[in-house]
Amino acid sequence: MRGTDKSEVSLILESNDTIIVTVEAKNPDEFENTYLQTAHTIKECAKEIEAPKRIIFTSKTSVYGNQDGMWVDESTPLKAKDHFAKILIDTENTIFSLNDLGWSIAILRLSQVYGPNKEIVDLFKESYKKVIPGHSDYYKIGRASCRERV
């Protein structure tokens, strides 16, 4: 479905207590419409729903920008390194604003987003027998971050 389809989004929000939102743009030109406009549609529909819900929104760790090898967690300030990260930050902020309506929000920031044509099995096949440079203190690869406001 398209996240900008208000009738579909409204039906999903009304019919469920917890909604997991995963989106992916088909190409860079659709990134803003896919992420930010979906968040705006969710917010618009949420205003019409009496009972607060819970949303788990999958984002990307790219919102942290380049931290020069420093540890990154939920308390790390967001730092857009490019236009796409800025859109993600704006999207997260739009989703987080549902707290004002009493909604419970969790943002799950993944280092890889999976979906059609992005299967984790294929990722493992590509990396099989490859040496990943680093040292024993380097354990941040593939970790996810979760930020929640209730």
C-alpha positions as CSV (number, residue, x, y, z in Angstrom):
1,M,0.0,0.0,0.0
2,R,1.0,3.6,-0.3
3,G,1.6,5.4,3.0
4,T,-0.1,8.5,1.5
5,D,-3.4,6.6,1.0
6,K,-5.4,8.2,3.8
7,S,-8.3,5.7,3.7
8,E,-5.9,2.7,3.9
9,V,-3.8,4.2,6.7
10,S,-6.9,5.2,8.6
11,L,-8.3,1.7,8.4
12,I,-5.0,0.1,9.6
13,L,-4.7,2.6,12.5
14,E,-8.3,2.1,13.6
15,S,-8.2,-1.7,13.3
16,N,-5.0,-2.3,15.3
17,D,-3.6,-1.4,18.8
18,T,0.0,-1.7,17.7
19,I,1.2,-0.8,14.2
20,I,4.7,-1.6,12.9
21,V,5.5,0.8,10.1
22,T,8.2,-0.2,7.6
23,V,8.7,1.8,4.4
24,E,11.2,1.9,1.6
25,A,11.5,4.2,-1.3
26,K,11.7,2.6,-4.8
27,N,14.2,5.2,-5.9
28,P,15.9,8.3,-4.5
29,D,13.3,10.6,-6.1
30,E,10.6,9.0,-4.1
31,F,12.4,9.1,-0.7
32,E,10.7,12.2,0.7
33,N,7.2,11.2,-0.5
34,T,7.7,7.7,0.8
35,Y,9.0,8.5,4.3
36,L,7.9,12.0,5.3
37,Q,4.5,12.1,3.5
38,T,3.7,8.7,5.0
39,A,4.4,10.1,8.5
40,H,2.2,13.1,7.8
41,T,-0.6,10.9,6.6
42,I,-0.3,8.8,9.8
43,K,-0.4,11.9,11.9
44,E,-3.4,13.3,10.0
45,C,-5.3,10.0,10.5
46,A,-4.2,9.7,14.1
47,K,-5.9,13.0,14.9
48,E,-9.2,11.4,14.0
49,I,-8.8,8.4,16.2
50,E,-10.1,8.6,19.8
51,A,-8.1,5.7,21.4
52,P,-4.3,6.2,21.4
53,K,-2.3,3.5,19.7
54,R,1.3,2.3,19.7
55,I,3.5,2.7,16.6
56,I,6.8,1.1,16.0
57,F,8.5,2.9,13.2
58,T,11.6,1.4,11.5
59,S,14.1,4.0,10.5
60,K,17.8,3.9,9.7
61,T,21.0,4.4,11.7
62,S,22.1,6.9,9.1
63,V,20.3,9.6,11.2
64,Y,23.4,9.6,13.4
65,G,25.7,10.8,10.6
66,N,29.4,10.3,10.8
67,Q,30.4,9.9,14.4
68,D,34.1,9.3,13.6
69,G,34.1,5.8,15.1
70,M,32.5,6.9,18.4
71,W,29.9,4.8,20.1
72,V,26.3,5.6,19.0
73,D,23.2,4.9,21.0
74,E,19.7,6.4,21.5
75,S,21.1,9.4,23.4
76,T,23.4,10.4,20.5
77,P,22.2,13.6,18.9
78,L,20.9,13.2,15.4
79,K,23.2,14.6,12.7
80,A,22.0,14.6,9.1
81,K,24.9,13.8,6.8
82,D,22.8,14.2,3.7
83,H,19.4,15.1,2.3
84,F,18.1,11.6,3.0
85,A,19.1,11.6,6.6
86,K,17.4,15.0,7.1
87,I,14.2,13.5,5.7
88,L,14.5,10.6,8.1
89,I,15.0,12.9,11.0
90,D,12.0,15.0,10.0
91,T,10.0,11.8,9.6
92,E,10.9,10.5,13.0
93,N,10.0,13.9,14.6
94,T,6.6,13.8,12.8
95,I,6.0,10.3,14.2
96,F,7.2,11.3,17.7
97,S,4.8,14.2,17.7
98,L,2.0,11.7,18.1
99,N,3.0,11.6,21.7
100,D,1.0,14.8,22.0
101,L,-2.1,12.7,21.2
102,G,-1.3,10.2,23.8
103,W,0.2,7.6,21.4
104,S,3.1,5.4,22.4
105,I,6.0,5.7,19.9
106,A,9.1,3.6,19.4
107,I,11.6,4.2,16.6
108,L,13.7,1.2,15.7
109,R,16.8,2.3,13.8
110,L,18.2,-0.5,11.7
111,S,21.6,-0.6,10.1
112,Q,20.1,-2.4,7.2
113,V,16.5,-2.2,6.0
114,Y,15.0,-5.4,4.6
115,G,12.2,-5.8,2.2
116,P,11.4,-6.8,-1.4
117,N,14.7,-7.6,-3.1
118,K,16.6,-6.9,0.1
119,E,16.6,-10.2,1.8
120,I,18.9,-10.9,4.7
121,V,19.9,-14.3,3.3
122,D,21.2,-12.6,0.2
123,L,23.2,-10.2,2.4
124,F,24.8,-13.2,4.1
125,K,25.6,-14.9,0.8
126,E,27.3,-11.7,-0.4
127,S,29.5,-11.4,2.7
128,Y,30.2,-15.1,3.1
129,K,34.0,-15.7,3.5
130,K,34.7,-12.0,3.2
131,V,37.0,-10.5,5.8
132,I,35.5,-7.5,7.6
133,P,38.3,-5.1,8.7
134,G,38.3,-4.1,12.3
135,H,39.5,-5.2,15.7
136,S,38.1,-6.8,18.8
137,D,36.7,-3.5,20.1
138,Y,34.7,-3.0,16.9
139,Y,31.4,-4.6,17.6
140,K,29.0,-2.0,16.3
141,I,28.4,-3.7,12.9
142,G,24.8,-4.7,12.3
143,R,23.5,-3.3,15.6
144,A,20.2,-1.7,15.8
145,S,19.2,1.3,17.9
146,C,15.8,1.9,19.5
147,R,14.4,5.2,20.8
148,E,11.1,5.2,22.5
149,R,8.8,7.9,24.0
150,V,5.8,6.9,26.0
